[in-house]
Every structure is written in C-alpha cells, then in structure tokens.
Amino acid sequence: MRLNDVVIELAEVEHHFWFVQRVEIEQTDDAIKARLDVRVGLFIQIFFSEKTNRFNMAS
C-alpha cells in the first residue's frame, strides 16, 4: 500500500460514509495520521507508515 493511496481514500471518506462528520489528515514524508470524527466524543484514529508498512486504527 502506498501513502498517496491512503491519503486519497481518506479524503473521500466524508463523501461515502454518512456517519463521518469530518476528516483531519496529518502527513509526513513516510507516514500519515488521520482522525475521522463520527460525533462529539467519538472518533476513529488511523495511522499508516509506508516505511514500515504499519497500519493501525483506534477509536
């Protein structure tokens, strides 16, 4: 999986899933951290590192 592919998919999440209110993306040269706000006090955090191919999600 490539970093740019993850960024593109995350940018489209708001338009495809009615329950996602907002998407915030922080990107470095080889990693990405995103926060998907579902409602007040509920979010999904995503981390992906292209260098280590590590992908984590937490809520």
mmCIF file of the N, C-alpha and C atoms, coordinates in Angstrom:
data_MODEL
# 
_entry.id   MODEL 
# 
loop_
_atom_site.group_PDB 
_atom_site.id 
_atom_site.type_symbol 
_atom_site.label_atom_id 
_atom_site.label_alt_id 
_atom_site.label_comp_id 
_atom_site.label_asym_id 
_atom_site.label_entity_id 
_atom_site.label_seq_id 
_atom_site.pdbx_PDB_ins_code 
_atom_site.Cartn_x 
_atom_site.Cartn_y 
_atom_site.Cartn_z 
_atom_site.occupancy 
_atom_site.B_iso_or_equiv 
_atom_site.pdbx_formal_charge 
_atom_site.auth_seq_id 
_atom_site.auth_comp_id 
_atom_site.auth_asym_id 
_atom_site.auth_atom_id 
_atom_site.pdbx_PDB_model_num 
ATOM 1   N N  . MET A 1 1  ? 0.844   -1.168 0.000  1.00 0.00 ? 1  MET A N  1 
ATOM 2   C CA . MET A 1 1  ? 0.000   0.000  0.000  1.00 0.00 ? 1  MET A CA 1 
ATOM 3   C C  . MET A 1 1  ? 0.896   1.239  0.000  1.00 0.00 ? 1  MET A C  1 
ATOM 4   N N  . ARG A 1 2  ? 0.520   2.210  -0.774 1.00 0.00 ? 2  ARG A N  1 
ATOM 5   C CA . ARG A 1 2  ? 1.293   3.447  -0.899 1.00 0.00 ? 2  ARG A CA 1 
ATOM 6   C C  . ARG A 1 2  ? 0.644   4.566  -0.095 1.00 0.00 ? 2  ARG A C  1 
ATOM 7   N N  . LEU A 1 3  ? 1.455   5.471  0.408  1.00 0.00 ? 3  LEU A N  1 
ATOM 8   C CA . LEU A 1 3  ? 0.990   6.576  1.227  1.00 0.00 ? 3  LEU A CA 1 
ATOM 9   C C  . LEU A 1 3  ? -0.031  7.439  0.486  1.00 0.00 ? 3  LEU A C  1 
ATOM 10  N N  . ASN A 1 4  ? 0.246   7.746  -0.762 1.00 0.00 ? 4  ASN A N  1 
ATOM 11  C CA . ASN A 1 4  ? -0.674  8.577  -1.543 1.00 0.00 ? 4  ASN A CA 1 
ATOM 12  C C  . ASN A 1 4  ? -2.038  7.917  -1.724 1.00 0.00 ? 4  ASN A C  1 
ATOM 13  N N  . ASP A 1 5  ? -2.061  6.598  -1.850 1.00 0.00 ? 5  ASP A N  1 
ATOM 14  C CA . ASP A 1 5  ? -3.332  5.882  -1.984 1.00 0.00 ? 5  ASP A CA 1 
ATOM 15  C C  . ASP A 1 5  ? -4.177  6.030  -0.721 1.00 0.00 ? 5  ASP A C  1 
ATOM 16  N N  . VAL A 1 6  ? -3.539  5.961  0.428  1.00 0.00 ? 6  VAL A N  1 
ATOM 17  C CA . VAL A 1 6  ? -4.244  6.110  1.701  1.00 0.00 ? 6  VAL A CA 1 
ATOM 18  C C  . VAL A 1 6  ? -4.799  7.528  1.828  1.00 0.00 ? 6  VAL A C  1 
ATOM 19  N N  . VAL A 1 7  ? -4.022  8.514  1.459  1.00 0.00 ? 7  VAL A N  1 
ATOM 20  C CA . VAL A 1 7  ? -4.458  9.911  1.536  1.00 0.00 ? 7  VAL A CA 1 
ATOM 21  C C  . VAL A 1 7  ? -5.678  10.133 0.644  1.00 0.00 ? 7  VAL A C  1 
ATOM 22  N N  . ILE A 1 8  ? -5.646  9.620  -0.550 1.00 0.00 ? 8  ILE A N  1 
ATOM 23  C CA . ILE A 1 8  ? -6.767  9.774  -1.482 1.00 0.00 ? 8  ILE A CA 1 
ATOM 24  C C  . ILE A 1 8  ? -8.027  9.120  -0.928 1.00 0.00 ? 8  ILE A C  1 
ATOM 25  N N  . GLU A 1 9  ? -7.898  7.909  -0.417 1.00 0.00 ? 9  GLU A N  1 
ATOM 26  C CA . GLU A 1 9  ? -9.068  7.219  0.135  1.00 0.00 ? 9  GLU A CA 1 
ATOM 27  C C  . GLU A 1 9  ? -9.624  7.939  1.356  1.00 0.00 ? 9  GLU A C  1 
ATOM 28  N N  . LEU A 1 10 ? -8.758  8.431  2.231  1.00 0.00 ? 10 LEU A N  1 
ATOM 29  C CA . LEU A 1 10 ? -9.236  9.155  3.408  1.00 0.00 ? 10 LEU A CA 1 
ATOM 30  C C  . LEU A 1 10 ? -9.940  10.452 3.024  1.00 0.00 ? 10 LEU A C  1 
ATOM 31  N N  . ALA A 1 11 ? -9.451  11.121 2.007  1.00 0.00 ? 11 ALA A N  1 
ATOM 32  C CA . ALA A 1 11 ? -10.084 12.358 1.562  1.00 0.00 ? 11 ALA A CA 1 
ATOM 33  C C  . ALA A 1 11 ? -11.499 12.118 1.041  1.00 0.00 ? 11 ALA A C  1 
ATOM 34  N N  . GLU A 1 12 ? -11.788 10.923 0.564  1.00 0.00 ? 12 GLU A N  1 
ATOM 35  C CA . GLU A 1 12 ? -13.109 10.589 0.015  1.00 0.00 ? 12 GLU A CA 1 
ATOM 36  C C  . GLU A 1 12 ? -14.076 9.998  1.049  1.00 0.00 ? 12 GLU A C  1 
ATOM 37  N N  . VAL A 1 13 ? -13.577 9.698  2.249  1.00 0.00 ? 13 VAL A N  1 
ATOM 38  C CA . VAL A 1 13 ? -14.397 9.042  3.273  1.00 0.00 ? 13 VAL A CA 1 
ATOM 39  C C  . VAL A 1 13 ? -15.648 9.847  3.604  1.00 0.00 ? 13 VAL A C  1 
ATOM 40  N N  . GLU A 1 14 ? -15.508 11.162 3.782  1.00 0.00 ? 14 GLU A N  1 
ATOM 41  C CA . GLU A 1 14 ? -16.652 12.006 4.135  1.00 0.00 ? 14 GLU A CA 1 
ATOM 42  C C  . GLU A 1 14 ? -17.790 11.899 3.126  1.00 0.00 ? 14 GLU A C  1 
ATOM 43  N N  . HIS A 1 15 ? -17.467 11.686 1.881  1.00 0.00 ? 15 HIS A N  1 
ATOM 44  C CA . HIS A 1 15 ? -18.469 11.654 0.825  1.00 0.00 ? 15 HIS A CA 1 
ATOM 45  C C  . HIS A 1 15 ? -19.134 10.284 0.685  1.00 0.00 ? 15 HIS A C  1 
ATOM 46  N N  . HIS A 1 16 ? -18.513 9.245  1.202  1.00 0.00 ? 16 HIS A N  1 
ATOM 47  C CA . HIS A 1 16 ? -19.029 7.886  1.025  1.00 0.00 ? 16 HIS A CA 1 
ATOM 48  C C  . HIS A 1 16 ? -19.719 7.310  2.267  1.00 0.00 ? 16 HIS A C  1 
ATOM 49  N N  . PHE A 1 17 ? -19.417 7.868  3.435  1.00 0.00 ? 17 PHE A N  1 
ATOM 50  C CA . PHE A 1 17 ? -19.983 7.331  4.671  1.00 0.00 ? 17 PHE A CA 1 
ATOM 51  C C  . PHE A 1 17 ? -20.711 8.441  5.414  1.00 0.00 ? 17 PHE A C  1 
ATOM 52  N N  . TRP A 1 18 ? -22.008 8.318  5.536  1.00 0.00 ? 18 TRP A N  1 
ATOM 53  C CA . TRP A 1 18 ? -22.848 9.370  6.113  1.00 0.00 ? 18 TRP A CA 1 
ATOM 54  C C  . TRP A 1 18 ? -22.488 9.686  7.558  1.00 0.00 ? 18 TRP A C  1 
ATOM 55  N N  . PHE A 1 19 ? -21.941 8.728  8.281  1.00 0.00 ? 19 PHE A N  1 
ATOM 56  C CA . PHE A 1 19 ? -21.678 8.920  9.705  1.00 0.00 ? 19 PHE A CA 1 
ATOM 57  C C  . PHE A 1 19 ? -20.364 9.645  9.996  1.00 0.00 ? 19 PHE A C  1 
ATOM 58  N N  . VAL A 1 20 ? -19.515 9.828  9.008  1.00 0.00 ? 20 VAL A N  1 
ATOM 59  C CA . VAL A 1 20 ? -18.253 10.549 9.214  1.00 0.00 ? 20 VAL A CA 1 
ATOM 60  C C  . VAL A 1 20 ? -18.523 12.038 8.994  1.00 0.00 ? 20 VAL A C  1 
ATOM 61  N N  . GLN A 1 21 ? -18.359 12.806 10.062 1.00 0.00 ? 21 GLN A N  1 
ATOM 62  C CA . GLN A 1 21 ? -18.649 14.236 10.021 1.00 0.00 ? 21 GLN A CA 1 
ATOM 63  C C  . GLN A 1 21 ? -17.482 15.074 9.496  1.00 0.00 ? 21 GLN A C  1 
ATOM 64  N N  . ARG A 1 22 ? -16.255 14.641 9.814  1.00 0.00 ? 22 ARG A N  1 
ATOM 65  C CA . ARG A 1 22 ? -15.078 15.424 9.433  1.00 0.00 ? 22 ARG A CA 1 
ATOM 66  C C  . ARG A 1 22 ? -13.852 14.524 9.392  1.00 0.00 ? 22 ARG A C  1 
ATOM 67  N N  . VAL A 1 23 ? -12.915 14.838 8.515  1.00 0.00 ? 23 VAL A N  1 
ATOM 68  C CA . VAL A 1 23 ? -11.662 14.089 8.408  1.00 0.00 ? 23 VAL A CA 1 
ATOM 69  C C  . VAL A 1 23 ? -10.508 15.080 8.520  1.00 0.00 ? 23 VAL A C  1 
ATOM 70  N N  . GLU A 1 24 ? -9.595  14.817 9.449  1.00 0.00 ? 24 GLU A N  1 
ATOM 71  C CA . GLU A 1 24 ? -8.373  15.612 9.587  1.00 0.00 ? 24 GLU A CA 1 
ATOM 72  C C  . GLU A 1 24 ? -7.196  14.707 9.251  1.00 0.00 ? 24 GLU A C  1 
ATOM 73  N N  . ILE A 1 25 ? -6.307  15.170 8.396  1.00 0.00 ? 25 ILE A N  1 
ATOM 74  C CA . ILE A 1 25 ? -5.163  14.364 7.968  1.00 0.00 ? 25 ILE A CA 1 
ATOM 75  C C  . ILE A 1 25 ? -3.868  15.119 8.245  1.00 0.00 ? 25 ILE A C  1 
ATOM 76  N N  . GLU A 1 26 ? -2.934  14.448 8.933  1.00 0.00 ? 26 GLU A N  1 
ATOM 77  C CA . GLU A 1 26 ? -1.575  14.967 9.138  1.00 0.00 ? 26 GLU A CA 1 
ATOM 78  C C  . GLU A 1 26 ? -0.631  14.028 8.401  1.00 0.00 ? 26 GLU A C  1 
ATOM 79  N N  . GLN A 1 27 ? 0.239   14.582 7.570  1.00 0.00 ? 27 GLN A N  1 
ATOM 80  C CA . GLN A 1 27 ? 1.108   13.748 6.749  1.00 0.00 ? 27 GLN A CA 1 
ATOM 81  C C  . GLN A 1 27 ? 2.560   14.196 6.868  1.00 0.00 ? 27 GLN A C  1 
ATOM 82  N N  . THR A 1 28 ? 3.449   13.213 6.965  1.00 0.00 ? 28 THR A N  1 
ATOM 83  C CA . THR A 1 28 ? 4.885   13.467 6.886  1.00 0.00 ? 28 THR A CA 1 
ATOM 84  C C  . THR A 1 28 ? 5.379   12.813 5.599  1.00 0.00 ? 28 THR A C  1 
ATOM 85  N N  . ASP A 1 29 ? 6.692   12.743 5.420  1.00 0.00 ? 29 ASP A N  1 
ATOM 86  C CA . ASP A 1 29 ? 7.229   12.144 4.199  1.00 0.00 ? 29 ASP A CA 1 
ATOM 87  C C  . ASP A 1 29 ? 6.900   10.664 4.052  1.00 0.00 ? 29 ASP A C  1 
ATOM 88  N N  . ASP A 1 30 ? 6.793   9.944  5.187  1.00 0.00 ? 30 ASP A N  1 
ATOM 89  C CA . ASP A 1 30 ? 6.573   8.498  5.087  1.00 0.00 ? 30 ASP A CA 1 
ATOM 90  C C  . ASP A 1 30 ? 5.450   7.962  5.979  1.00 0.00 ? 30 ASP A C  1 
ATOM 91  N N  . ALA A 1 31 ? 4.664   8.863  6.587  1.00 0.00 ? 31 ALA A N  1 
ATOM 92  C CA . ALA A 1 31 ? 3.590   8.395  7.469  1.00 0.00 ? 31 ALA A CA 1 
ATOM 93  C C  . ALA A 1 31 ? 2.392   9.342  7.408  1.00 0.00 ? 31 ALA A C  1 
ATOM 94  N N  . ILE A 1 32 ? 1.275   8.818  7.854  1.00 0.00 ? 32 ILE A N  1 
ATOM 95  C CA . ILE A 1 32 ? 0.049   9.600  7.880  1.00 0.00 ? 32 ILE A CA 1 
ATOM 96  C C  . ILE A 1 32 ? -0.717  9.268  9.159  1.00 0.00 ? 32 ILE A C  1 
ATOM 97  N N  . LYS A 1 33 ? -1.310  10.299 9.744  1.00 0.00 ? 33 LYS A N  1 
ATOM 98  C CA . LYS A 1 33 ? -2.196  10.121 10.890 1.00 0.00 ? 33 LYS A CA 1 
ATOM 99  C C  . LYS A 1 33 ? -3.486  10.851 10.553 1.00 0.00 ? 33 LYS A C  1 
ATOM 100 N N  . ALA A 1 34 ? -4.599  10.173 10.693 1.00 0.00 ? 34 ALA A N  1 
ATOM 101 C CA . ALA A 1 34 ? -5.882  10.782 10.363 1.00 0.00 ? 34 ALA A CA 1 
ATOM 102 C C  . ALA A 1 34 ? -6.855  10.589 11.511 1.00 0.00 ? 34 ALA A C  1 
ATOM 103 N N  . ARG A 1 35 ? -7.749  11.535 11.643 1.00 0.00 ? 35 ARG A N  1 
ATOM 104 C CA . ARG A 1 35 ? -8.815  11.462 12.645 1.00 0.00 ? 35 ARG A CA 1 
ATOM 105 C C  . ARG A 1 35 ? -10.138 11.635 11.911 1.00 0.00 ? 35 ARG A C  1 
ATOM 106 N N  . LEU A 1 36 ? -11.010 10.644 12.057 1.00 0.00 ? 36 LEU A N  1 
ATOM 107 C CA . LEU A 1 36 ? -12.333 10.679 11.454 1.00 0.00 ? 36 LEU A CA 1 
ATOM 108 C C  . LEU A 1 36 ? -13.342 10.909 12.565 1.00 0.00 ? 36 LEU A C  1 
ATOM 109 N N  . ASP A 1 37 ? -13.938 12.094 12.604 1.00 0.00 ? 37 ASP A N  1 
ATOM 110 C CA . ASP A 1 37 ? -14.930 12.415 13.624 1.00 0.00 ? 37 ASP A CA 1 
ATOM 111 C C  . ASP A 1 37 ? -16.280 11.845 13.220 1.00 0.00 ? 37 ASP A C  1 
ATOM 112 N N  . VAL A 1 38 ? -16.849 11.033 14.118 1.00 0.00 ? 38 VAL A N  1 
ATOM 113 C CA . VAL A 1 38 ? -18.153 10.423 13.869 1.00 0.00 ? 38 VAL A CA 1 
ATOM 114 C C  . VAL A 1 38 ? -19.239 11.251 14.543 1.00 0.00 ? 38 VAL A C  1 
ATOM 115 N N  . ARG A 1 39 ? -19.029 11.609 15.794 1.00 0.00 ? 39 ARG A N  1 
ATOM 116 C CA . ARG A 1 39 ? -19.910 12.524 16.529 1.00 0.00 ? 39 ARG A CA 1 
ATOM 117 C C  . ARG A 1 39 ? -19.110 13.066 17.704 1.00 0.00 ? 39 ARG A C  1 
ATOM 118 N N  . VAL A 1 40 ? -19.691 13.957 18.468 1.00 0.00 ? 40 VAL A N  1 
ATOM 119 C CA . VAL A 1 40 ? -18.984 14.551 19.600 1.00 0.00 ? 40 VAL A CA 1 
ATOM 120 C C  . VAL A 1 40 ? -18.532 13.443 20.551 1.00 0.00 ? 40 VAL A C  1 
ATOM 121 N N  . GLY A 1 41 ? -17.240 13.399 20.811 1.00 0.00 ? 41 GLY A N  1 
ATOM 122 C CA . GLY A 1 41 ? -16.679 12.410 21.712 1.00 0.00 ? 41 GLY A CA 1 
ATOM 123 C C  . GLY A 1 41 ? -16.413 11.046 21.098 1.00 0.00 ? 41 GLY A C  1 
ATOM 124 N N  . LEU A 1 42 ? -16.674 10.871 19.811 1.00 0.00 ? 42 LEU A N  1 
ATOM 125 C CA . LEU A 1 42 ? -16.434 9.588  19.149 1.00 0.00 ? 42 LEU A CA 1 
ATOM 126 C C  . LEU A 1 42 ? -15.685 9.823  17.845 1.00 0.00 ? 42 LEU A C  1 
ATOM 127 N N  . PHE A 1 43 ? -14.522 9.210  17.737 1.00 0.00 ? 43 PHE A N  1 
ATOM 128 C CA . PHE A 1 43 ? -13.722 9.362  16.524 1.00 0.00 ? 43 PHE A CA 1 
ATOM 129 C C  . PHE A 1 43 ? -12.942 8.081  16.274 1.00 0.00 ? 43 PHE A C  1 
ATOM 130 N N  . ILE A 1 44 ? -12.431 7.967  15.060 1.00 0.00 ? 44 ILE A N  1 
ATOM 131 C CA . ILE A 1 44 ? -11.567 6.859  14.672 1.00 0.00 ? 44 ILE A CA 1 
ATOM 132 C C  . ILE A 1 44 ? -10.234 7.469  14.273 1.00 0.00 ? 44 ILE A C  1 
ATOM 133 N N  . GLN A 1 45 ? -9.160  6.966  14.859 1.00 0.00 ? 45 GLN A N  1 
ATOM 134 C CA . GLN A 1 45 ? -7.827  7.452  14.520 1.00 0.00 ? 45 GLN A CA 1 
ATOM 135 C C  . GLN A 1 45 ? -7.114  6.388  13.700 1.00 0.00 ? 45 GLN A C  1 
ATOM 136 N N  . ILE A 1 46 ? -6.470  6.807  12.631 1.00 0.00 ? 46 ILE A N  1 
ATOM 137 C CA . ILE A 1 46 ? -5.782  5.895  11.723 1.00 0.00 ? 46 ILE A CA 1 
ATOM 138 C C  . ILE A 1 46 ? -4.331  6.337  11.584 1.00 0.00 ? 46 ILE A C  1 
ATOM 139 N N  . PHE A 1 47 ? -3.432  5.367  11.646 1.00 0.00 ? 47 PHE A N  1 
ATOM 140 C CA . PHE A 1 47 ? -2.010  5.628  11.447 1.00 0.00 ? 47 PHE A CA 1 
ATOM 141 C C  . PHE A 1 47 ? -1.503  4.660  10.387 1.00 0.00 ? 47 PHE A C  1 
ATOM 142 N N  . PHE A 1 48 ? -0.736  5.173  9.431  1.00 0.00 ? 48 PHE A N  1 
ATOM 143 C CA . PHE A 1 48 ? -0.119  4.327  8.417  1.00 0.00 ? 48 PHE A CA 1 
ATOM 144 C C  . PHE A 1 48 ? 1.297   4.820  8.158  1.00 0.00 ? 48 PHE A C  1 
ATOM 145 N N  . SER A 1 49 ? 2.259   3.896  8.185  1.00 0.00 ? 49 SER A N  1 
ATOM 146 C CA . SER A 1 49 ? 3.647   4.201  7.853  1.00 0.00 ? 49 SER A CA 1 
ATOM 147 C C  . SER A 1 49 ? 4.032   3.412  6.604  1.00 0.00 ? 49 SER A C  1 
ATOM 148 N N  . GLU A 1 50 ? 4.384   4.120  5.571  1.00 0.00 ? 50 GLU A N  1 
ATOM 149 C CA . GLU A 1 50 ? 4.803   3.464  4.330  1.00 0.00 ? 50 GLU A CA 1 
ATOM 150 C C  . GLU A 1 50 ? 6.166   2.792  4.520  1.00 0.00 ? 50 GLU A C  1 
ATOM 151 N N  . LYS A 1 51 ? 7.003   3.373  5.358  1.00 0.00 ? 51 LYS A N  1 
ATOM 152 C CA . LYS A 1 51 ? 8.350   2.849  5.586  1.00 0.00 ? 51 LYS A CA 1 
ATOM 153 C C  . LYS A 1 51 ? 8.313   1.461  6.236  1.00 0.00 ? 51 LYS A C  1 
ATOM 154 N N  . THR A 1 52 ? 7.440   1.291  7.252  1.00 0.00 ? 52 THR A N  1 
ATOM 155 C CA . THR A 1 52 ? 7.358   0.012  7.967  1.00 0.00 ? 52 THR A CA 1 
ATOM 156 C C  . THR A 1 52 ? 6.153   -0.822 7.542  1.00 0.00 ? 52 THR A C  1 
ATOM 157 N N  . ASN A 1 53 ? 5.302   -0.242 6.694  1.00 0.00 ? 53 ASN A N  1 
ATOM 158 C CA . ASN A 1 53 ? 4.054   -0.878 6.251  1.00 0.00 ? 53 ASN A CA 1 
ATOM 159 C C  . ASN A 1 53 ? 3.145   -1.196 7.446  1.00 0.00 ? 53 ASN A C  1 
ATOM 160 N N  . ARG A 1 54 ? 3.192   -0.336 8.432  1.00 0.00 ? 54 ARG A N  1 
ATOM 161 C CA . ARG A 1 54 ? 2.381   -0.499 9.655  1.00 0.00 ? 54 ARG A CA 1 
ATOM 162 C C  . ARG A 1 54 ? 1.080   0.286  9.501  1.00 0.00 ? 54 ARG A C  1 
ATOM 163 N N  . PHE A 1 55 ? -0.036  -0.354 9.823  1.00 0.00 ? 55 PHE A N  1 
ATOM 164 C CA . PHE A 1 55 ? -1.360  0.256  9.713  1.00 0.00 ? 55 PHE A CA 1 
ATOM 165 C C  . PHE A 1 55 ? -2.111  -0.027 11.006 1.00 0.00 ? 55 PHE A C  1 
ATOM 166 N N  . ASN A 1 56 ? -2.506  1.025  11.729 1.00 0.00 ? 56 ASN A N  1 
ATOM 167 C CA . ASN A 1 56 ? -3.223  0.887  12.990 1.00 0.00 ? 56 ASN A CA 1 
ATOM 168 C C  . ASN A 1 56 ? -4.472  1.747  12.990 1.00 0.00 ? 56 ASN A C  1 
ATOM 169 N N  . MET A 1 57 ? -5.498  1.260  13.668 1.00 0.00 ? 57 MET A N  1 
ATOM 170 C CA . MET A 1 57 ? -6.726  2.024  13.860 1.00 0.00 ? 57 MET A CA 1 
ATOM 171 C C  . MET A 1 57 ? -7.118  1.918  15.325 1.00 0.00 ? 57 MET A C  1 
ATOM 172 N N  . ALA A 1 58 ? -7.693  3.004  15.851 1.00 0.00 ? 58 ALA A N  1 
ATOM 173 C CA . ALA A 1 58 ? -8.185  3.015  17.231 1.00 0.00 ? 58 ALA A CA 1 
ATOM 174 C C  . ALA A 1 58 ? -9.393  3.936  17.290 1.00 0.00 ? 58 ALA A C  1 
ATOM 175 N N  . SER A 1 59 ? -10.236 3.689  18.274 1.00 0.00 ? 59 SER A N  1 
ATOM 176 C CA . SER A 1 59 ? -11.394 4.575  18.467 1.00 0.00 ? 59 SER A CA 1 
ATOM 177 C C  . SER A 1 59 ? -11.489 4.978  19.910 1.00 0.00 ? 59 SER A C  1 
# 
